[in-house]
Amino acid sequence: MAINLFLAGLIANRAGFGVIEPVTAILWSIPLGVPACWFAGRWVRSLMDEADG
């Protein structure tokens, strides 16, 4: 998540917004990454349950 935020900040900089520093990206990735990981895990688990029948 931190890498995605940092690269999004670089793209946003090209569009005229400010740069997201690497430390800021890491700090923002913690509260954003935990729910994203949880939802991805639930999705994969549902796919595994569906494959089992």
Secondary structure by P-SEA (a helix, b strand, c coil): caaaaaaaaaaaaaabbbbbcaaaaaaaaaaaaaaaaaaaaaaaaaaaaaaac
